Amino acid sequence: MSAGWIFCVFVCICFPSGSFETLVVSKGNEQWIEVQSMKVDCKVTSRFAHTVMTTKALNKANVSQEVSFEVELPKTSFITNFSMEIDGKTYTGVVKEKEQAKQQYQKAVSSGQTAGLVKASGRKMEKFSVTVNVAADSSVIFILTHEELLERHFGKYELMIRVKPKQLIQHFEIVADIYEPQGIAFVEAYGTFITNELLPLVEKTVTDKKAHVSFSPTLDQQRKCTECDGTLIDGDFFIKYDVNRAHDIGDIQIVNGYFVHFFAPANLPRVPKMVVFVIDNSYSMVGNKMAQTKEALVTILGELPEEDYFAIIVFSTTFVVWRPHLSKATPENVKAAQEYVKTIEVIAGTELHDAVMHGVKMLYEEQRNNTAPKNMVLMIILLTDGEPNTYPRTLPEIQENIRHTIDGNITLFSLAFGNDANYGFLDTLSKQNNGLVRRIYEDSDAPLQLKGFYEEVSSPLLSDVQFHYPDNTVNSLTRSHFKQLFNGSEIMVAGRLNDLNEIDNFAIEVFAQGFENNFELKGQANTQKWETIFPDEEYIFGDFTERLWAYLTIQELLDKKDKGTPEEKGNATDEALRLSLKYNFVTPLTSMVVTKPEDETKNDMFIADKLTEEERGKVQKYGYTAIAASYPMYSAPIYYVDGDPHFIIELPDQNDALCFNIDDKPGTIFNLVRDPLTGIVVNGQTIGDKKVIPGNKMHTYFGRFGIIHEKFGIRLMVSTKEILVSEKGKQAKFFWTDTATVKGPNMDLQVVKDRSLTVTLRNSVKFLIILHKVWQKHPYHQDYLGFYTLDSHLFSSNVHGLLGQFYHGLEFEVSEPFPGKDPNKPDAIMFVKEHELVVTRGWQKDFRQDVKNGEKVPCWFIHNNGTGLLDGVHTDYIVSGLFKTI
């Protein structure tokens, strides 16, 4: 990078608990910000984890400094409190209904204030941040509290603590205390960064019902070497444990009128299953996704127990069945299936509906024909990476058809491969059919992710598990009927007691289907009091059972709001919101608002939201945050060209848009924007397909853009391969594989890897260039670019070009529509620029948020290369070079 361009660089001072805590200060100022202490204090009480993270920092400078506090925490947890103590005054967050927070946020933005944002971070975490000014010689203390219910997977509960301080910390400590009345079977504590020297510092004490884990290295013990400031502590710290179990009704704990029932009996034999694998082989699965799916499926088939039955369906525009009936998992059948899987190729579209419906039919036929033993668990495992075809059915119709046909008899699990999959659709589809959805991330370990999910659900121990509690003794019960209990997992039921005096008569019954017979257990609740079990720590627990019940109830209500009748969805949403506010949980229905000090005349605001998994996918796919997604602030006109090539003029004031195409030969250079007063010029050069599909015309796209700012001597060339920038003789080069924020004296650039480039010309305009990636081995198409004008209000009245001529508005009128050649696209008469044009109602796509699929923009289409709408004809805008004006 040549002199004159500055990357935005931050020094991160990080730390967490199932989470990750960071202080960020600008490079050059870090020597003045001393992080004096960091502590994570976690109390786990009957699987319910209450974590408090505390960081104290001191500004040693003689001027105020800005410090950003960033926290990563598990996506399954709820924030319950956040506070900052500055100069002896505490600023505490308030949990509000999300709509109220939205209005407060918009008010803050409109008045020029800023807000903290929440975003996804990796697969298991999410992050929020807040920035404050710390006065000279003053300190700030950040305290964040979050709670979560630990789920049992593969026979263990897990706390993961990501430890990345990036510097030496004077007082650095992780402490975890675990209290389990059932008794603790084992505790494991280790870290990916733990060396032989650090190993003795991991202290672990385990008694019958309590465990204590701590890690607190001194300043010198943190050092990479005796004389250096680098830290050894950089990685993940894990605490895993399980409790003692018996073959009985489980453990019931009662505190202050609330109870929780944990059920995972030991030594149960697995129940055989009938499973249909429904695999997407549409064209979007081409390349690694299909190869990884085949690799995982070959492994999964090889691990099927011989008493299981299985089938394979692959689907694209149509579906193909490996064999017409389910096959027993004999070595011969498994080997034949594995060889078939290796031959699967990608083709065409995504006809999910018919493939799943046929899988349901196959399972029902197997039951009717009695070809498999009774009491087998029926399941479908669906894997797809895209949007299902919606013709002739809508997405809700697809869901309803499948739900009605399954009718509660089959469990449907969905695997959403990558961020292009319609996660929300699959989530609802799975919940409606007693299953769940899991996102599979596009990465080198995708086969392990697929295999890991299958292992979680591959060994059912019980099916149709029902819990019965004494009549008239309980209320506000969470879910008490479960389709399956899988090996290594656990069922939890919570509720309230009507009368504490009836505890001694709290009898429980559990009914289920097990291996070859029905399963029935009856027993009496263990009503031992917590203060008796832990007499020295009674003060710790407080209302944990009540909060555990609230956490579990909210999670179930959030699931219910995605299924059922409109009335049921509304009731579930209202009740989830009420409980979220009552217990101070930041959930997808609430936000935490923190007002922080800036100066005597204004307060700044920070908002923490809770991401849904669907929003997490959008963050990872598009790079925007939950608040940006939920609270759009744009109302300015947008002018852009994208596709082959489609020009779109969005006019929000008129609640309408105009569009036209330009057809010319590849290699043609068009002037898009030219402003002689500001000296800004934008030209674009077209490219064509690699070759023409027989019987089709040659499609053209924009493959290069040239941007000139004559006043500052700036030239920027953007192609599908690289980005070249020069300013007054200084040059730099970037590639689309980079992610970078670059600030120059007169231009800012922000590159999002393999997605977009944002260009901001100082005190002037903002452009967005989007990269459309095409499979490298595609026989016809190649990568291309889209160009969007995000801010044009500072252009002069002389601005022109294919896009520029519309920057200062356009007056037009449209008659009443009338039938056109296409019955689905009406025509109308448009009166514009003293012309009467026949225009057609259609739509184009805006790719700013969804690079792959785009968002539809309805528009009036002007035919014949925009003739009558453009000044002159389209050939008037052809120029001789990428940086030429004629």
Number of C-alpha atoms within 10 A of each C-alpha: 11 10 9 11 17 14 12 11 13 13 16 21 20 22 30 30 29 26 26 25 30 24 27 19 22 15 12 10 14 19 11 17 21 17 24 16 16 24 21 26 18 23 20 23 20 20 21 20 22 20 26 20 23 20 24 19 19 20 25 18 17 11 12 15 22 15 21 17 19 22 23 27 29 23 22 19 24 22 23 22 19 21 18 23 15 19 12 11 9 14 16 17 22 19 27 20 18 22 14 12 20 19 12 15 22 17 12 17 15 11 10 9 16 18 21 20 18 25 26 27 17 13 14 14 20 22 24 21 21 23 20 18 17 24 19 15 15 18 20 23 20 20 18 20 19 22 25 22 21 17 16 18 14 13 15 19 18 19 20 21 24 25 24 20 25 19 20 23 20 16 16 21 17 22 17 21 18 21 23 20 20 19 16 20 15 15 20 13 18 14 20 13 15 18 11 8 9 17 13 12 15 16 13 16 11 15 12 15 17 17 20 16 19 18 19 17 20 15 15 16 17 22 18 14 12 10 8 9 15 15 19 20 26 18 15 20 22 17 18 15 18 19 19 15 18 13 12 15 22 23 20 22 20 23 21 14 17 23 22 22 18 18 22 24 19 14 11 14 14 16 21 26 23 24 25 24 19 25 27 30 27 23 17 21 22 16 14 13 22 21 16 20 23 21 19 20 22 20 16 19 18 17 13 20 16 14 15 21 26 23 23 23 21 24 25 23 18 16 21 15 15 15 12 11 17 22 19 20 22 16 14 9 16 21 15 12 22 18 12 14 19 14 8 14 16 17 17 13 19 24 20 26 21 15 24 25 16 17 25 21 14 17 24 15 14 16 17 10 8 9 14 19 15 13 18 23 24 20 25 25 22 24 26 28 25 23 19 23 17 15 8 8 13 12 18 12 13 21 19 14 15 19 21 11 13 19 11 13 18 22 21 28 26 22 23 24 24 22 21 19 21 18 27 17 19 27 24 21 26 24 20 25 23 18 20 17 24 19 24 23 19 15 13 11 12 20 22 16 18 24 19 15 16 16 16 15 17 23 21 24 24 26 24 15 19 17 18 13 14 11 8 9 16 18 13 14 16 20 16 15 17 15 21 22 23 22 25 18 19 18 20 18 19 26 24 22 21 15 11 14 9 10 17 11 12 18 15 18 15 20 18 21 21 24 18 13 10 12 14 15 14 13 13 15 20 15 16 13 14 15 13 10 14 17 10 9 12 12 9 11 17 11 12 19 24 21 18 24 23 22 23 19 23 23 15 15 20 19 17 21 20 21 16 13 11 11 10 15 17 15 15 22 19 15 15 26 23 16 15 26 19 11 14 20 28 27 28 17 22 25 27 25 25 23 15 22 16 14 9 6 6 11 14 19 21 21 26 28 27 29 24 17 18 16 20 25 23 22 22 17 17 17 16 18 20 21 20 13 13 12 14 9 11 9 9 14 20 19 24 23 27 23 20 21 20 19 25 27 22 21 18 13 10 10 7 13 20 23 28 24 20 19 18 19 12 17 16 19 25 28 29 23 24 24 19 15 13 16 16 22 25 25 27 30 22 23 23 21 19 13 12 14 13 7 6 7 9 17 21 23 27 28 23 23 26 23 23 22 19 15 11 16 14 20 20 20 20 22 21 20 15 14 18 15 18 16 21 9 9 14 17 14 13 16 17 20 13 12 16 18 16 16 16 15 12 16 20 17 20 16 21 19 15 17 20 22 23 19 21 19 19 13 9 15 17 19 19 20 23 21 25 20 16 13 12 10 10 10 12 12 19 20 18 25 27 28 24 22 21 19 18 20 14 12 22 15 14 13 22 22 23 24 22 22 19 20 23 16 11 13 8 13 9 16 12 9 14 12 12 15 9 10 9 10 14 17 23 19 17 22 17 16 13 10 13 15 17 17 23 24 19 17 18 22 19 21 19 18 16 14 20 13 13 13 15 12 16 17 21 24 23 21 17 13 19 20 15 19 24 19 15 11 14 20 12 14 19 20 18 12 16 21 20 16 17 11
